[in-house]
């Protein structure tokens, strides 16, 4: 059962307000994405965003932070990340110096002193919970962390509280807007999913990707942007190790512009393929299926 926290004024007035304000940051959200963000804000629940790499999951968290003038606190997950990297740890070097500086007669007081706020090193989860100002907590690529880390997240996401045995339980005075992202490399626990709203993000359709490209590379001629988006769509339909992300579509547009290319012909694709395909095998497959001369 969630612990009651002080009411935080909502950031967004409506779903349309989410769409408008995210667009001002350069993030073009569809209705489903904007609805998920609105509900996460209004209900005060974490938002779990799942989807392939490169569809804008992390960028969405950054855009929410930007549009709400909030501090972005990021926990980048990886295999082996543990409590000391995610939550907090003690500054052992500083503790030892304090103990060495204490006299033998004051050992008991020194022992208590070294487990105080002065020696506590807050990591992303604790940092986000202790902030009084607007905060977006991004727990990025949570599926890369070991299963054990999910137990730690359960306490944080259920009560927005952290227990430090030496100091007691630290409860958030203001809930951070929390986003978890996953590339779905492994199944997350049902207990973790229950605490979150869920949003699946896939690659945008051609129309949305054209609008994203026009927003990020406005100098790119419309005809070339059309060719580029169509070609990226074909590449994503291939059996590649790593299909092009939206950010790579944008990079490709900037590349063509920088090279002064006015069409996306075979020569242009072959010359710039390294911008969007980062594996030699993918480049060879693409060249064969696109029948590049």
C-alpha atoms as a printed R data frame, in Angstrom:
    type eleno elety resid chain resno      x       y       z
1   ATOM     1    CA   UNK     A     1  0.000   0.000   0.000
2   ATOM     2    CA   UNK     A     2  1.410   3.366  -1.077
3   ATOM     3    CA   UNK     A     3  2.540   5.740   1.662
4   ATOM     4    CA   UNK     A     4  0.669   9.056   1.544
5   ATOM     5    CA   UNK     A     5  2.811  11.926   0.316
6   ATOM     6    CA   UNK     A     6  2.081  15.638   0.099
7   ATOM     7    CA   UNK     A     7  0.049  16.487  -2.990
8   ATOM     8    CA   UNK     A     8  2.182  17.779  -5.856
9   ATOM     9    CA   UNK     A     9  0.541  20.129  -8.364
10  ATOM    10    CA   UNK     A    10  0.218  18.392 -11.751
11  ATOM    11    CA   UNK     A    11  2.624  19.458 -14.465
12  ATOM    12    CA   UNK     A    12  0.256  19.012 -17.406
13  ATOM    13    CA   UNK     A    13 -3.308  20.277 -17.756
14  ATOM    14    CA   UNK     A    14 -4.406  17.773 -20.397
15  ATOM    15    CA   UNK     A    15 -3.192  15.254 -22.969
16  ATOM    16    CA   UNK     A    16 -3.129  17.994 -25.605
17  ATOM    17    CA   UNK     A    17 -1.056  20.119 -23.241
18  ATOM    18    CA   UNK     A    18  1.494  17.280 -23.073
19  ATOM    19    CA   UNK     A    19  1.668  17.117 -26.881
20  ATOM    20    CA   UNK     A    20  2.085  20.877 -27.201
21  ATOM    21    CA   UNK     A    21  4.697  21.293 -24.497
22  ATOM    22    CA   UNK     A    22  6.775  18.277 -25.544
23  ATOM    23    CA   UNK     A    23  6.750  19.599 -29.117
24  ATOM    24    CA   UNK     A    24  8.270  22.841 -27.819
25  ATOM    25    CA   UNK     A    25 11.293  20.799 -26.711
26  ATOM    26    CA   UNK     A    26 11.520  19.098 -30.119
27  ATOM    27    CA   UNK     A    27  9.889  15.828 -29.002
28  ATOM    28    CA   UNK     A    28  6.884  14.964 -31.198
29  ATOM    29    CA   UNK     A    29  4.622  12.613 -29.248
30  ATOM    30    CA   UNK     A    30  1.631  10.693 -30.539
31  ATOM    31    CA   UNK     A    31 -1.656  10.513 -28.624
32  ATOM    32    CA   UNK     A    32 -0.841   7.240 -26.827
33  ATOM    33    CA   UNK     A    33  2.528   8.531 -25.605
34  ATOM    34    CA   UNK     A    34  1.073  11.844 -24.461
35  ATOM    35    CA   UNK     A    35 -1.753  10.044 -22.638
36  ATOM    36    CA   UNK     A    36  0.718   7.835 -20.767
37  ATOM    37    CA   UNK     A    37  2.779  10.864 -19.711
38  ATOM    38    CA   UNK     A    38 -0.350  12.752 -18.610
39  ATOM    39    CA   UNK     A    39 -1.594   9.825 -16.494
40  ATOM    40    CA   UNK     A    40  1.822   9.219 -14.918
41  ATOM    41    CA   UNK     A    41  1.918  12.888 -13.937
42  ATOM    42    CA   UNK     A    42 -1.685  13.064 -12.724
43  ATOM    43    CA   UNK     A    43 -1.702   9.732 -10.848
44  ATOM    44    CA   UNK     A    44  1.840  10.037  -9.490
45  ATOM    45    CA   UNK     A    45  2.793   6.584 -10.767
46  ATOM    46    CA   UNK     A    46  6.053   5.488 -12.407
47  ATOM    47    CA   UNK     A    47  5.950   5.051 -16.189
48  ATOM    48    CA   UNK     A    48  7.590   1.933 -17.633
49  ATOM    49    CA   UNK     A    49  8.479   2.477 -21.303
50  ATOM    50    CA   UNK     A    50  9.390  -0.612 -23.287
51  ATOM    51    CA   UNK     A    51 10.550  -0.869 -26.879
52  ATOM    52    CA   UNK     A    52 13.528  -1.420 -29.166
53  ATOM    53    CA   UNK     A    53 16.645   0.693 -28.806
54  ATOM    54    CA   UNK     A    54 16.518   4.052 -30.504
55  ATOM    55    CA   UNK     A    55 12.798   4.827 -30.443
56  ATOM    56    CA   UNK     A    56 13.055   7.782 -28.058
57  ATOM    57    CA   UNK     A    57 12.435   6.261 -24.621
58  ATOM    58    CA   UNK     A    58 15.246   8.112 -22.877
59  ATOM    59    CA   UNK     A    59 14.576  11.250 -24.911
60  ATOM    60    CA   UNK     A    60 10.998  11.280 -23.647
61  ATOM    61    CA   UNK     A    61 12.217  11.467 -20.041
62  ATOM    62    CA   UNK     A    62 14.594  14.286 -20.975
63  ATOM    63    CA   UNK     A    63 11.793  16.151 -22.759
64  ATOM    64    CA   UNK     A    64  9.471  15.852 -19.738
65  ATOM    65    CA   UNK     A    65 12.234  17.224 -17.514
66  ATOM    66    CA   UNK     A    66 12.875  20.101 -19.896
67  ATOM    67    CA   UNK     A    67  9.248  21.106 -20.325
68  ATOM    68    CA   UNK     A    68  8.583  20.986 -16.581
69  ATOM    69    CA   UNK     A    69 11.826  22.782 -15.602
70  ATOM    70    CA   UNK     A    70 12.747  19.714 -13.537
71  ATOM    71    CA   UNK     A    71 16.136  18.269 -12.677
72  ATOM    72    CA   UNK     A    72 16.841  15.000 -14.506
73  ATOM    73    CA   UNK     A    73 18.384  12.388 -12.179
74  ATOM    74    CA   UNK     A    74 19.488   9.301 -14.105
75  ATOM    75    CA   UNK     A    75 20.322   5.794 -12.950
76  ATOM    76    CA   UNK     A    76 21.955   3.972 -15.847
77  ATOM    77    CA   UNK     A    77 21.449   0.261 -15.284
78  ATOM    78    CA   UNK     A    78 23.931  -2.410 -16.296
79  ATOM    79    CA   UNK     A    79 24.830  -5.944 -15.311
80  ATOM    80    CA   UNK     A    80 26.296  -5.817 -11.824
81  ATOM    81    CA   UNK     A    81 24.833  -2.491 -10.726
82  ATOM    82    CA   UNK     A    82 24.189  -2.802  -7.002
83  ATOM    83    CA   UNK     A    83 22.734  -0.912  -4.064
84  ATOM    84    CA   UNK     A    84 25.867   1.180  -3.529
85  ATOM    85    CA   UNK     A    85 25.695   2.455  -7.118
86  ATOM    86    CA   UNK     A    86 21.923   2.878  -7.232
87  ATOM    87    CA   UNK     A    87 20.987   4.010  -3.731
88  ATOM    88    CA   UNK     A    88 23.785   5.172  -1.424
89  ATOM    89    CA   UNK     A    89 27.115   4.234   0.095
90  ATOM    90    CA   UNK     A    90 29.294   5.460   2.917
91  ATOM    91    CA   UNK     A    91 32.435   7.498   2.316
92  ATOM    92    CA   UNK     A    92 34.773   4.934   3.852
93  ATOM    93    CA   UNK     A    93 37.961   6.925   3.312
94  ATOM    94    CA   UNK     A    94 36.517   9.919   5.121
95  ATOM    95    CA   UNK     A    95 35.177   7.693   7.900
96  ATOM    96    CA   UNK     A    96 38.613   6.165   8.492
97  ATOM    97    CA   UNK     A    97 40.228   9.603   8.679
98  ATOM    98    CA   UNK     A    98 37.647  10.736  11.224
99  ATOM    99    CA   UNK     A    99 38.186   7.619  13.354
100 ATOM   100    CA   UNK     A   100 41.962   8.012  13.221
101 ATOM   101    CA   UNK     A   101 41.645  11.633  14.305
102 ATOM   102    CA   UNK     A   102 39.536  10.633  17.317
103 ATOM   103    CA   UNK     A   103 41.143   9.787  20.645
104 ATOM   104    CA   UNK     A   104 40.721   6.379  22.228
105 ATOM   105    CA   UNK     A   105 38.444   7.877  24.892
106 ATOM   106    CA   UNK     A   106 35.987   9.173  22.318
107 ATOM   107    CA   UNK     A   107 35.738   5.950  20.275
108 ATOM   108    CA   UNK     A   108 32.033   5.410  21.010
109 ATOM   109    CA   UNK     A   109 31.082   8.917  19.940
110 ATOM   110    CA   UNK     A   110 33.306   8.689  16.854
111 ATOM   111    CA   UNK     A   111 31.651   5.431  15.891
112 ATOM   112    CA   UNK     A   112 28.259   7.135  15.961
113 ATOM   113    CA   UNK     A   113 29.554  10.233  14.221
114 ATOM   114    CA   UNK     A   114 30.896   8.448  11.142
115 ATOM   115    CA   UNK     A   115 27.435   7.101  10.315
116 ATOM   116    CA   UNK     A   116 25.921  10.556   9.911
117 ATOM   117    CA   UNK     A   117 24.807  12.693   6.959
118 ATOM   118    CA   UNK     A   118 28.322  14.069   6.570
119 ATOM   119    CA   UNK     A   119 29.597  10.685   5.389
120 ATOM   120    CA   UNK     A   120 26.612   9.595   3.290
121 ATOM   121    CA   UNK     A   121 27.115   9.528  -0.483
122 ATOM   122    CA   UNK     A   122 23.701   9.686  -2.150
123 ATOM   123    CA   UNK     A   123 23.361   7.872  -5.482
124 ATOM   124    CA   UNK     A   124 20.573   8.503  -8.050
125 ATOM   125    CA   UNK     A   125 17.631   6.854  -6.263
126 ATOM   126    CA   UNK     A   126 18.272   8.525  -2.911
127 ATOM   127    CA   UNK     A   127 19.154  11.815  -4.607
128 ATOM   128    CA   UNK     A   128 15.822  11.915  -6.423
129 ATOM   129    CA   UNK     A   129 13.813  11.029  -3.330
130 ATOM   130    CA   UNK     A   130 15.446  13.723  -1.182
131 ATOM   131    CA   UNK     A   131 14.918  16.579  -3.642
132 ATOM   132    CA   UNK     A   132 12.248  19.167  -2.811
133 ATOM   133    CA   UNK     A   133 12.289  20.724  -6.287
134 ATOM   134    CA   UNK     A   134 10.671  19.210  -9.413
135 ATOM   135    CA   UNK     A   135 12.585  16.079 -10.400
136 ATOM   136    CA   UNK     A   136 12.435  13.499 -13.175
137 ATOM   137    CA   UNK     A   137 13.961  10.190 -12.093
138 ATOM   138    CA   UNK     A   138 15.109   8.148 -15.089
139 ATOM   139    CA   UNK     A   139 15.912   4.473 -14.420
140 ATOM   140    CA   UNK     A   140 17.395   3.687 -17.802
141 ATOM   141    CA   UNK     A   141 17.576   0.204 -19.362
142 ATOM   142    CA   UNK     A   142 16.332  -1.518 -16.226
143 ATOM   143    CA   UNK     A   143 16.291  -4.855 -18.072
144 ATOM   144    CA   UNK     A   144 20.111  -4.803 -18.157
145 ATOM   145    CA   UNK     A   145 20.329  -4.888 -14.354
146 ATOM   146    CA   UNK     A   146 20.335  -8.139 -12.402
147 ATOM   147    CA   UNK     A   147 16.992  -9.431 -11.158
148 ATOM   148    CA   UNK     A   148 18.039  -8.683  -7.567
149 ATOM   149    CA   UNK     A   149 18.020  -4.930  -8.212
150 ATOM   150    CA   UNK     A   150 14.256  -5.101  -8.787
151 ATOM   151    CA   UNK     A   151 13.752  -5.835  -5.085
152 ATOM   152    CA   UNK     A   152 15.429  -2.542  -4.291
153 ATOM   153    CA   UNK     A   153 13.239  -0.724  -6.800
154 ATOM   154    CA   UNK     A   154 10.063  -2.165  -5.269
155 ATOM   155    CA   UNK     A   155 10.536  -0.251  -2.009
156 ATOM   156    CA   UNK     A   156 11.496   2.922  -3.802
157 ATOM   157    CA   UNK     A   157  8.591   2.830  -6.283
158 ATOM   158    CA   UNK     A   158  5.990   1.652  -3.774
159 ATOM   159    CA   UNK     A   159  6.567   4.171  -0.998
160 ATOM   160    CA   UNK     A   160  9.082   6.567  -2.539
161 ATOM   161    CA   UNK     A   161 11.110   5.910   0.563
162 ATOM   162    CA   UNK     A   162 14.596   4.611   1.300
163 ATOM   163    CA   UNK     A   163 15.688   2.903   4.499
164 ATOM   164    CA   UNK     A   164 19.214   3.649   5.703
165 ATOM   165    CA   UNK     A   165 19.670   1.439   8.801
166 ATOM   166    CA   UNK     A   166 21.960   3.912  10.537
167 ATOM   167    CA   UNK     A   167 19.704   6.925   9.836
168 ATOM   168    CA   UNK     A   168 16.201   5.492   9.542
169 ATOM   169    CA   UNK     A   169 13.673   5.767   6.702
170 ATOM   170    CA   UNK     A   170 13.917   8.738   4.372
171 ATOM   171    CA   UNK     A   171 10.543   9.526   2.776
172 ATOM   172    CA   UNK     A   172 10.132  11.750  -0.265
173 ATOM   173    CA   UNK     A   173  8.507  15.111   0.419
174 ATOM   174    CA   UNK     A   174  7.753  15.412  -3.298
175 ATOM   175    CA   UNK     A   175  7.356  12.463  -5.652
176 ATOM   176    CA   UNK     A   176  9.711  12.569  -8.616
177 ATOM   177    CA   UNK     A   177  8.178  11.957 -12.030
178 ATOM   178    CA   UNK     A   178  9.650   8.494 -12.555
179 ATOM   179    CA   UNK     A   179 10.429   6.839 -15.887
180 ATOM   180    CA   UNK     A   180 11.808   3.328 -16.296
181 ATOM   181    CA   UNK     A   181 12.987   2.230 -19.745
182 ATOM   182    CA   UNK     A   182 13.488  -1.304 -21.030
183 ATOM   183    CA   UNK     A   183 14.678  -2.736 -24.334
184 ATOM   184    CA   UNK     A   184 12.880  -5.983 -23.391
185 ATOM   185    CA   UNK     A   185 16.052  -8.072 -23.353
186 ATOM   186    CA   UNK     A   186 14.546  -9.933 -20.392
187 ATOM   187    CA   UNK     A   187 11.136 -10.101 -18.744
188 ATOM   188    CA   UNK     A   188 10.683  -7.803 -15.775
189 ATOM   189    CA   UNK     A   189  8.955  -9.079 -12.644
190 ATOM   190    CA   UNK     A   190  5.196  -8.774 -12.319
191 ATOM   191    CA   UNK     A   191  5.671  -7.048  -8.948
192 ATOM   192    CA   UNK     A   192  7.657  -4.267 -10.604
193 ATOM   193    CA   UNK     A   193  5.201  -3.940 -13.483
194 ATOM   194    CA   UNK     A   194  2.258  -3.649 -11.081
195 ATOM   195    CA   UNK     A   195  3.741  -0.482  -9.632
196 ATOM   196    CA   UNK     A   196  3.985   1.194 -13.025
197 ATOM   197    CA   UNK     A   197  1.921   2.444 -15.895
198 ATOM   198    CA   UNK     A   198  3.053   0.826 -19.152
199 ATOM   199    CA   UNK     A   199  3.850   2.331 -22.544
200 ATOM   200    CA   UNK     A   200  5.186   0.429 -25.536
201 ATOM   201    CA   UNK     A   201  7.132   2.633 -27.934
202 ATOM   202    CA   UNK     A   202  7.897   1.371 -31.405
203 ATOM   203    CA   UNK     A   203  9.527   3.089 -34.344
204 ATOM   204    CA   UNK     A   204  7.327   5.949 -35.574
205 ATOM   205    CA   UNK     A   205  5.275   5.588 -38.738
206 ATOM   206    CA   UNK     A   206  6.557   7.324 -41.869
207 ATOM   207    CA   UNK     A   207  4.449  10.454 -41.387
208 ATOM   208    CA   UNK     A   208  5.606  11.016 -37.790
209 ATOM   209    CA   UNK     A   209  9.229  10.304 -38.671
210 ATOM   210    CA   UNK     A   210  9.055  12.878 -41.485
211 ATOM   211    CA   UNK     A   211  7.739  15.434 -39.013
212 ATOM   212    CA   UNK     A   212 10.496  14.541 -36.518
213 ATOM   213    CA   UNK     A   213 13.090  14.928 -39.261
214 ATOM   214    CA   UNK     A   214 11.614  18.267 -40.342
215 ATOM   215    CA   UNK     A   215 11.712  19.447 -36.720
216 ATOM   216    CA   UNK     A   216 15.325  18.413 -36.114
217 ATOM   217    CA   UNK     A   217 16.771  19.118 -39.587
218 ATOM   218    CA   UNK     A   218 14.539  21.893 -40.959
219 ATOM   219    CA   UNK     A   219 17.024  22.829 -43.703
220 ATOM   220    CA   UNK     A   220 16.723  19.383 -45.339
221 ATOM   221    CA   UNK     A   221 14.643  19.586 -48.544
222 ATOM   222    CA   UNK     A   222 11.288  17.839 -48.255
223 ATOM   223    CA   UNK     A   223 11.961  15.579 -51.264
224 ATOM   224    CA   UNK     A   224 15.201  14.237 -49.756
225 ATOM   225    CA   UNK     A   225 13.535  13.778 -46.362
226 ATOM   226    CA   UNK     A   226 10.825  11.717 -48.059
227 ATOM   227    CA   UNK     A   227 13.436   9.507 -49.755
228 ATOM   228    CA   UNK     A   228 15.398   9.136 -46.543
229 ATOM   229    CA   UNK     A   229 12.429   8.103 -44.404
230 ATOM   230    CA   UNK     A   230 11.258   5.641 -47.054
231 ATOM   231    CA   UNK     A   231 14.731   4.062 -47.243
232 ATOM   232    CA   UNK     A   232 14.990   3.818 -43.448
233 ATOM   233    CA   UNK     A   233 11.632   2.033 -43.433
234 ATOM   234    CA   UNK     A   234 12.954  -0.517 -45.910
235 ATOM   235    CA   UNK     A   235 16.096  -1.054 -43.820
236 ATOM   236    CA   UNK     A   236 14.052  -1.632 -40.665
237 ATOM   237    CA   UNK     A   237 12.123  -4.374 -42.427
238 ATOM   238    CA   UNK     A   238 15.353  -6.303 -43.085
239 ATOM   239    CA   UNK     A   239 16.833  -8.919 -40.763
240 ATOM   240    CA   UNK     A   240 19.638  -6.736 -39.431
241 ATOM   241    CA   UNK     A   241 21.687  -6.965 -36.244
242 ATOM   242    CA   UNK     A   242 20.877  -3.327 -35.462
243 ATOM   243    CA   UNK     A   243 18.176  -1.475 -37.361
244 ATOM   244    CA   UNK     A   244 18.481   2.322 -37.703
245 ATOM   245    CA   UNK     A   245 17.144   4.332 -34.761
246 ATOM   246    CA   UNK     A   246 15.277   7.622 -35.018
247 ATOM   247    CA   UNK     A   247 18.402   9.470 -33.885
248 ATOM   248    CA   UNK     A   248 20.322   7.815 -36.734
249 ATOM   249    CA   UNK     A   249 17.646   8.938 -39.182
250 ATOM   250    CA   UNK     A   250 18.266  12.478 -37.954
251 ATOM   251    CA   UNK     A   251 22.044  11.993 -38.241
252 ATOM   252    CA   UNK     A   252 21.596  10.741 -41.800
253 ATOM   253    CA   UNK     A   253 19.597  13.829 -42.717
254 ATOM   254    CA   UNK     A   254 22.293  16.076 -41.257
255 ATOM   255    CA   UNK     A   255 24.959  14.096 -43.116
256 ATOM   256    CA   UNK     A   256 23.269  14.535 -46.496
257 ATOM   257    CA   UNK     A   257 22.863  18.229 -45.781
258 ATOM   258    CA   UNK     A   258 26.514  18.628 -44.756
259 ATOM   259    CA   UNK     A   259 27.670  16.875 -47.935
260 ATOM   260    CA   UNK     A   260 25.427  19.017 -50.116
261 ATOM   261    CA   UNK     A   261 23.660  15.994 -51.589
262 ATOM   262    CA   UNK     A   262 20.410  16.825 -53.355
263 ATOM   263    CA   UNK     A   263 19.184  13.269 -53.867
264 ATOM   264    CA   UNK     A   264 19.424   9.911 -52.136
265 ATOM   265    CA   UNK     A   265 20.662   7.823 -55.045
266 ATOM   266    CA   UNK     A   266 22.712   4.614 -54.907
267 ATOM   267    CA   UNK     A   267 25.998   6.503 -54.652
268 ATOM   268    CA   UNK     A   268 24.734   8.621 -51.748
269 ATOM   269    CA   UNK     A   269 23.427   5.612 -49.848
270 ATOM   270    CA   UNK     A   270 26.641   3.670 -50.342
271 ATOM   271    CA   UNK     A   271 28.835   6.637 -49.329
272 ATOM   272    CA   UNK     A   272 26.902   7.398 -46.147
273 ATOM   273    CA   UNK     A   273 25.749   3.944 -45.030
274 ATOM   274    CA   UNK     A   274 28.070   4.010 -42.030
275 ATOM   275    CA   UNK     A   275 25.908   6.723 -40.473
276 ATOM   276    CA   UNK     A   276 22.915   4.408 -40.089
277 ATOM   277    CA   UNK     A   277 24.296   0.853 -40.166
278 ATOM   278    CA   UNK     A   278 27.081   0.079 -37.700
279 ATOM   279    CA   UNK     A   279 27.765  -3.581 -38.544
280 ATOM   280    CA   UNK     A   280 29.620  -4.710 -41.648
281 ATOM   281    CA   UNK     A   281 27.227  -7.627 -42.116
282 ATOM   282    CA   UNK     A   282 24.253  -5.251 -42.019
283 ATOM   283    CA   UNK     A   283 25.859  -3.023 -44.641
284 ATOM   284    CA   UNK     A   284 26.478  -6.004 -46.918
285 ATOM   285    CA   UNK     A   285 22.913  -7.263 -46.513
286 ATOM   286    CA   UNK     A   286 21.481  -3.809 -47.158
287 ATOM   287    CA   UNK     A   287 23.642  -3.321 -50.253
288 ATOM   288    CA   UNK     A   288 22.461  -6.653 -51.626
289 ATOM   289    CA   UNK     A   289 18.758  -6.132 -50.892
290 ATOM   290    CA   UNK     A   290 18.759  -2.525 -52.090
291 ATOM   291    CA   UNK     A   291 20.685  -3.686 -55.164
292 ATOM   292    CA   UNK     A   292 23.276  -0.966 -54.865
293 ATOM   293    CA   UNK     A   293 25.575  -0.971 -57.875
